[in-house]
Amino acid sequence: MNITLKNVPQEIYQVMKQEAEECGRSLNTQIIQVLGYEAAEIRHRKDLRKVRKEAERFAASLMPMRDSAPLIRRDRMR
């Protein structure tokens, strides 16, 4: 698939070009590498949000716990 980027700020262009040179890649390959990394991060954050929601639902389904201090005090008195 092909895409065209327009109005890329000069600073971003320079950073990407320098990083590509340092890594021995073409600018195109470097941009694909960065986009792939960012896509994986986006997917990871979505997965984490899903897990967090499931954990919150699970926690909400549990019966509330009473204060354990009285139980600990009784146990210590034995």
Residue, then its C-alpha position, 0 to 999 in steps of 0.5 A: m500500500n502506498i501513502t503520501l505525506k504532505n506538510v511534514p515539519q522540517e524538524i520531523y523530517q530531519v530527525m527521521k532522515q538522520e535516524a534512517e542514516e544511523c540505522g543504515r535504512s532508507l527514509n522510507t524504510q525508517i518511516i515504515q519501521v516507526l509506523g509499525y512500532e506506533a501501530a503495535e503500541i496503539r494495539h497494546r494500549k487498546d488491549l490494556r484498556k480492555v483488560r482493565k475494564e474486565a478487571e474493574r467489572f470483576a472487582a465490582s462483582l466481588m462482595p465488599m470486604r469488611d474491615s479486617a482489623p477486628l479479626i486481627r485483634r481477636d487473633r492476637m488475643r489468643 
